[in-house]
Amino acid sequence: MPQLFHGKIIRGVGGFYYVCREDGLIYACKARGLFRKDKIKPLPGDDAEFFVTDETDMEGSILRILPRKNSLIRPEIANADQTLVIFAVRRPEPNLALLDRLLIEVEKKQLDPVICFNKTDLAAPGDIERLKSIYRDAGYQMYFISCATGEGIDELGQCLAHKTTVLMGNSGVGKSTLINLLCPQAQMETGAISEKLKRGRHTTRHTELFYLSEDTFLMDTPGFSAMELLLDDAVDLRFYYKEFDPWYPQCRFNDCTHTEEKDCAVRAAVERGEISRERYEQYKEIYLEIKNRKKY
């Protein structure tokens, strides 16, 4: 029996599953036929046992997929610990309505969301403090970084350590720059895979993981940027705004939606400045969106 290794599937392209061994070496592996028979589809993020079939060409064969602690359908990934939601302080201006939708969607998938604002070197006076004040009481971890100057990168790295983190961010916010900063070998790896497959430069059409250090991976996927909010009931939305928690037990009605009811403690806290008005206005906008959608 050949020696077995443990590793994590970092991408699946062209019939190959690229498995990152615990020491960071990457092998192009085929999945054994038993997976098709047992209807098991290997996913990026899966932990796997494999053996090497060709050490020179770094090829192998996956023997077994280890039990998953979680898996998602859209995008298809496994064993994620948290999501890093990246926006820019400026250029482009942060779309906070979109940010709230992304945070809700991440929490629905039972992942821990972390907020990251890039391009602090472009911030105007008051930008950073304004963003902090909006999300300060919402219970999210927040990081302010500059990929251009390196500000905040070490602190962010501590948040990522020993976890598999899904990156979420639209074009222009510096997601690719952050990946290359944290994982300089990323461009080299994707170039080598493109050469093996005899195709052009690899783009983020497929979910892929980047190895940073032992037990630490960044997961880049195209599936999280284009997102629709699929809450079933508008009333459930209030539970995704943690800054409401100290106040809604004081509302007059147990099922208060915090939009128009009398004696609403949440609205009163907004008026007193104890809840961010911007967050509250975004809450109302999303609430009406979900409520009106159910009418059709």
N, C-alpha and C positions, 0 to 999 in steps of 0.2 A: 504494500500500500504506500503510495507516495506521501510525502510530508504534507500535512494540512496547515493552512494559514487562515488567520482571521483578517477580515478587512471590511470596508464599507463601500458599497456601490456608489460611485460618484456621478455616473451618467450611463445612459444606454443609447448607443447610436449605431446604425448600420448592422444590427445583429450581434454587436459586441456589447458586453457590460464591463465598464472600466472599474476595477476594484482597487481601492487604495489600501495597501497593507498597513499594519500598525506602525511601521517605520517610515511611511510616506511613499514607498515605491508603488507604482501604478501598473497593473497588469490588465491587458485586454483579454477578457474571458468570454467563453461561450457558456450558456446555461444548458445543463443536461436535460435530456428529453423528459425526465420524470416530472419536471415542472409543468410542462404542457399537459401531461397525463393527470396530474393532481390539480390542474387549473391554478397554479401559482405563477403570478407574474412578478418577476423581480422589479423593484422600484428603486429610484435614486434615494439614498438614505438607508436602504436595507443593510443590515449586518449579515455577512455571509462567510461560510467556510469554502475555501477553494484550494486547489492544488495547481502547481506550476507544470505546464506541458512543454514550454520552451523558454528557458531562462535568457537566452540571447535576445529573442524578439519580445520578451516580457509578455508571454501569453499563458493563459491558464484555463481552468474549467471550474465552474461553480458547482459545488457538491450539495450545499444546503443553505437555505435562507433561515436565519435565526428568528425567533419570535419577535414580532413588532410590538413596540409600546403604543404606537398610534400610526395611522395612515390617513391620507387625504385623497379625495377623488379628483378635485379640481384645484390645483394641479396634482398629478399623481406623484406623491412623495411619501416617505416613511420616516418615522423616528425623529421628527423635528422637535426641538425643545422650545424655541422662541422665534419671534419674528422681529426683524429690525426694519422699521418703517422710516425711510429716508426721504426728507424734503430739504430744500435749500432755503436759507434765510432770505436770500435774494437771487435773482437771475437763475431760474424763474421765481416769482413771488410765490410763497407757500399757499396752496389751496387748502385752507383749513376745513372746508366742508368735505372735501375728498378725504382728508386725513381722518376725520371723525368716522367716515364710512369704512375706511380701511381698518381702523381700530376695532370697530364693532365686528367686522367680518372675521378678523383674527381671533377675537375672543369667542365668537361662535364656534370656531374650529378648535377651541380649547388650547390655544397656544398663548404664551405670555408675550404681549406686545411691548416693544421698546421703541421710543421715539428718538430719532436722530436728525438734527438740523445741521447740514453742511454749509460751507461757504461763510463762516463767521467773519472771515477777512473782508467780506463785502458788506457787512452789516452797517446800517446807519445807526446813529445814536438812538437808543431806546428799543431797537428791534428785538434784541435778545430778551430783555426784561419783559417786554410785552408778551412774547411767546411763553416765557416761563409763567407769567401771571395767568395765562389762559388755562394752562394744563397743570398748574402747581397742585391743585386740590383734587385732581382727577385720579391720582394714584399711579401714574405711569412713570417708569424710569425715563429720564431725558438726558440726552448727550448733545453738546454743541461742539462741533468739530470744524476744522478746516483742512481739507486734503492738500491745499496749496501750501500751508505753513506747518502742518503737523499738529496744530493745536487740538488737544482733546483725544488724539488717536490712542495714546497709551491707556487712558481711562476707559475708552470704548473697548479696547482689547481685553481688559480685565472682565468686562461684562460678557464678552464672547467666549472666554476661556472654558474649555471642557464641555462645550455645548455645540449642538448643531443648530445653526441660526439661519432662518429663511430671510433673504433680502427682498424687500419690496420697495419699489420706487420708480417713478416715471423718468423719461429721458430728460437729461439736462441737469439732474440734481447731483450727479457725481457718483452714482452707484458703481460704474465700471472703474472709475479712478480709485475709489475706496478698495475695491477688490484687488486691483493691481498693487495698491500700497500695502495692504495687509498680506497679500500673497503674490510676491513678485514673479513666482514661477508660473502663474496662471496663463500668461500669454504663451509661454514656451510649451506648456502642456497642451493647450488647445491647438497650437500650430502642429505639434507632433501628431495629434490625432487626425487633423485634416490631411496630413501627408499619408498616414496609414490608410485612410479611407479614399485617398485620391480625389479629394474634393476641395473647394475653396475654403477660405478662412471660416472657422467655426463661429457662429453667432448664437445668441440666446434663443434659439428655436426649441431647445431641449433643456429640461432641468439638469443642472450640473452642480456638483459640490466641489469646493476648493479646500484643500487640506492646509490648515494653518500651523497646527502643532498637534501633539498627542491628544486625541479625543476632541479636537476643535475643528469644526468645519463651517464654511459659509456655503449656503445653498442659494444659487441664483436660478430664478425661474421666470419665464415669460407669463405664467398663469396668474400672477397676483396683481399685475398692473391694471389690466382691464377687469373691473370688478363690479358686480351688481349686488345690491343689498337685498337679501332674501329673508328678512324677518317675517314670520307669519302673522304677527299681531303687533299693531302699533303700540299697544299698551306695554308690551315687553321691552320697548326701547328704553324706558326709564332705568332699567336695571343695568344698562351699559354705561350710565353716567354716574360714576362712583361718587362724585362731589354732591349728588343729590341725597346720598344715603343718610347723612345726619339729620336731614330736614323732612323727608317725605313721611316719616311716622307721625309728624305733627300736622299733616294735612287733614282737613275736615273729612275728606272721603278716602276710604281705603284704596279705591281704584283711581285715585286722582291721576290725571295725565299731565298735570302741571302746565296746561295750556290756557284754560279759560275758567276753571272751576273757582268757586268762592273759597276764601280762607285757605289758599294754597301756600304752604310754608316754603316751598321751593321758589316760587315767584317772589315771595317776600324777601328771601335771602338774596335773590338777584338784585332787587331794588336797593338792598342795603350794601351791595358790593361784595357780599360774601360768597357768591358764585359768579364766575366769569359771564358777563352778558353775552360775549361773542359765542361762547360754548352753548349757552342757553338758546340763543337765536338759531344756531345750527341744529340743536336738538329739535326745536319747533319745526324747522324746515324738513328734517328727515321724518318726523312724526307725521306731518301732513302728506308727505310723499307716500308713505306706507299706507296710511288711512285711505287716501284717495285711490290708490292702486287696487284696493280690495273692492271698490265699488264696481269695477269693470270685469 
